[in-house]
Amino acid sequence: VRALERYLVCPFKYFAGAVLKLKEEDEGGQTWTPPERGLFLHRVFETFFKRWQSAGRKAITLATLEHALDTVRDIVDEALGELPAAERAVTRVWLLGSAAAPGLAERLFLLEVDRPGDVLERLIEFRIEGTFDFADGDRRRKVAVRGVADRVDLLSNGMLRVLDYKSNRAPNRDQALQLPVYARCAEHLLAERDGRQWKVGAAAHVAFGDPRLYVPLARRDLTVSLARGEARLLTVLDGVEAGAF
């Protein structure tokens, strides 16, 4: 899915990477590249939510906020050892904050506090793999999909929310494929797993380089945004198969 999203940004970049298998040039002189920074960020929060859930904890509330911050502080300090020495201090402040400003972890947890919900289960790095039905009006198609959703939260009201972490800014809504595709696939996979119907109630990018931090897929109507995402997927596949690069 990530590769198809790249097609929406630039068809030729998709062609160079997915078809010709060309590698992007390293940005010379950087001890820690942006992709490496993004992977580190993903690992920290993946570890936090797995540890938080295994301890029997669900939603983050004002009552549990300090405990969440203590937990993530331990995880960050454990993980800093894998970084270049020159990056450790600035990364710790980036994630944990300072006396002057909160870090990314606290901003993320305050998002959780502001969006209350009885969380039954958090699926971290939820694997999406299989063949799924997608539609755009009368146009219908079975599509083989492979990808990983950063987080899918299952709520007690039968809703699920799909979250996609971005180390920089969220993609333009007209170029977003991961959220709508993963949301539709998650509904199907979880219905099979649990024998009950789950409905997408929220889908958003958590963009750590964006002042808004929480960037929902839909400005108003999520159902419309999900349908547009399905149509976008089918249009991209038509373009790829036609060689429109």
C-alpha positions in Angstrom: 0.0 0.0 0.0 2.8 2.4 0.8 4.2 1.9 -2.7 0.8 2.7 -4.3 0.6 5.8 -2.1 3.9 6.9 -3.6 2.4 6.6 -7.1 -0.1 9.3 -6.1 2.7 11.6 -5.1 4.8 10.9 -8.2 4.2 8.1 -10.7 7.8 8.1 -11.9 9.1 7.6 -8.3 6.8 4.6 -8.0 8.2 3.3 -11.4 11.8 3.9 -10.3 11.3 2.1 -6.9 8.7 -0.6 -7.4 9.4 -1.5 -11.1 13.1 -0.7 -11.7 14.0 -1.5 -8.0 16.4 1.6 -7.8 17.6 2.6 -4.4 17.4 6.2 -3.2 20.8 7.9 -2.8 22.0 8.3 0.8 22.0 11.9 2.0 25.7 12.4 2.6 27.1 13.5 5.9 24.0 12.6 8.0 24.8 10.4 11.0 21.1 9.5 11.3 18.8 9.7 8.3 15.1 10.7 8.4 13.9 7.1 7.6 16.1 5.8 10.5 14.6 8.5 12.8 11.1 7.4 11.7 11.8 3.7 12.4 13.2 4.6 15.8 10.1 6.6 16.6 7.8 3.7 15.5 9.8 1.2 17.7 9.5 3.3 20.8 5.7 3.7 20.6 5.2 0.1 19.5 7.2 -1.0 22.6 5.3 1.4 24.8 1.8 0.3 23.8 2.7 -3.4 23.9 4.1 -3.0 27.4 1.2 -0.9 28.5 -1.3 -3.4 27.2 0.5 -6.4 28.7 0.3 -4.8 32.1 -3.5 -4.8 31.8 -3.8 -1.1 31.0 -6.2 0.2 28.3 -7.0 3.9 27.8 -4.6 6.6 28.9 -6.5 9.0 31.2 -5.4 11.9 33.4 -5.2 9.5 36.3 -2.7 7.2 34.4 -0.9 9.9 32.5 2.1 10.1 34.9 2.5 6.4 34.9 2.5 6.4 31.1 5.2 9.1 31.0 7.3 7.1 33.4 6.9 4.0 31.3 7.9 5.7 28.0 10.8 7.4 29.7 12.2 4.0 30.6 11.7 2.7 27.1 13.4 5.7 25.5 16.4 5.5 27.8 16.7 1.8 27.0 16.6 2.5 23.2 18.9 5.5 23.1 21.9 3.2 23.3 21.4 2.1 19.6 21.7 5.7 18.3 24.8 7.5 17.3 26.3 9.3 20.3 25.7 12.7 18.7 22.0 12.1 18.4 21.1 10.8 21.9 20.6 14.0 23.8 18.6 15.8 21.2 16.5 12.7 20.6 15.7 12.4 24.3 14.5 16.0 24.4 12.5 15.4 21.2 10.7 12.5 22.7 10.5 13.3 26.4 10.6 17.1 26.3 12.2 19.6 28.7 11.2 22.2 31.2 10.4 24.5 28.3 8.1 22.3 26.3 6.5 18.8 26.3 8.0 16.1 24.1 6.3 14.0 21.5 5.4 11.2 24.0 3.4 13.6 26.2 1.7 15.2 23.2 0.6 11.8 22.0 -0.7 10.7 25.4 -2.6 14.0 25.8 -4.3 13.1 22.5 -5.4 9.9 24.1 -6.8 11.7 27.1 -8.7 14.1 24.8 -10.3 11.2 22.9 -11.7 9.0 25.6 -13.0 5.6 24.8 -13.1 2.2 26.5 -10.2 0.5 24.7 -10.7 -3.2 24.6 -7.5 -4.0 22.7 -4.8 -2.2 20.8 -3.4 -4.0 17.8 0.2 -2.8 17.3 1.8 -3.2 13.8 -1.3 -4.9 12.6 -0.5 -7.0 9.5 -2.8 -6.6 6.6 -2.5 -9.4 4.1 -5.0 -11.0 1.8 -7.4 -10.4 -1.0 -10.2 -7.9 -0.4 -13.2 -6.4 -2.2 -13.0 -2.7 -3.2 -15.7 -0.7 -5.0 -16.2 2.7 -6.7 -19.8 2.9 -7.7 -20.5 0.1 -10.1 -16.7 -0.6 -10.5 -15.8 -3.5 -8.3 -12.5 -5.4 -7.9 -10.7 -7.9 -5.8 -7.3 -6.6 -4.7 -4.4 -8.4 -3.1 -3.2 -6.2 -0.3 -0.1 -6.3 1.8 0.9 -3.8 4.5 1.1 -3.0 8.2 -1.2 -0.6 10.1 0.7 1.1 12.8 -2.2 0.9 15.3 -5.7 -0.3 15.3 -7.7 0.3 18.6 -10.8 -1.7 19.3 -13.4 0.1 21.4 -16.2 -1.3 23.5 -18.8 0.4 21.4 -17.9 -1.8 18.4 -15.9 0.9 16.7 -12.3 0.7 15.6 -9.8 3.5 15.0 -6.9 3.3 12.7 -3.8 5.4 13.4 -0.8 5.9 11.1 2.3 7.4 12.6 4.3 9.9 10.5 7.6 11.2 11.7 7.1 14.4 9.6 3.9 15.8 8.2 0.7 14.0 7.2 0.2 13.4 3.5 -2.3 15.4 1.5 -5.7 13.9 2.0 -6.0 13.5 -1.8 -2.8 11.4 -1.7 -3.7 9.3 1.3 -4.2 5.5 0.6 -2.9 3.8 3.7 -5.6 4.9 6.1 -8.7 4.2 3.9 -7.3 0.9 2.6 -6.1 -0.4 6.0 -9.4 0.7 7.6 -11.5 -1.3 5.1 -9.2 -4.3 5.4 -9.2 -4.2 9.2 -13.0 -4.3 9.3 -12.9 -7.5 7.2 -10.0 -9.2 9.0 -11.4 -8.5 12.5 -14.9 -9.7 11.6 -13.3 -13.0 10.5 -11.2 -13.1 13.6 -13.8 -12.2 16.2 -17.1 -13.3 14.5 -18.5 -9.9 15.1 -18.8 -6.7 13.1 -16.4 -3.9 13.7 -17.0 -0.5 12.1 -14.4 2.2 11.5 -15.2 5.2 13.7 -11.9 7.1 13.3 -8.9 7.1 11.0 -6.1 9.6 11.4 -2.4 10.3 10.9 -0.4 11.1 14.0 2.1 13.4 12.4 4.9 14.2 14.8 6.3 16.9 12.5 3.0 18.7 12.1 1.8 21.4 14.5 -1.6 19.7 14.6 -0.2 16.3 15.5 -3.6 14.6 15.0 -4.7 14.8 11.4 -7.9 13.0 10.7 -8.6 11.5 7.3 -12.0 13.1 7.1 -12.7 16.8 7.6 -16.4 16.0 8.0 -17.8 12.7 6.8 -15.6 9.7 7.4 -17.8 7.4 5.2 -17.3 9.7 2.2 -13.5 9.9 2.8 -13.3 6.1 3.0 -15.2 5.7 -0.2 -13.0 8.2 -1.9 -10.0 6.2 -0.7 -11.3 3.1 -2.3 -11.9 4.9 -5.6 -8.4 6.3 -5.4 -6.9 2.8 -4.9 -8.7 1.5 -8.0 -7.6 4.5 -10.1 -3.9 4.0 -9.0 -4.1 0.3 -9.9 -5.5 1.2 -13.4 -2.6 3.6 -13.9 0.0 1.1 -12.8 -1.3 -1.6 -15.0 -1.5 0.8 -18.0 2.1 1.8 -17.4 1.2 5.5 -16.9 4.4 6.5 -15.1 
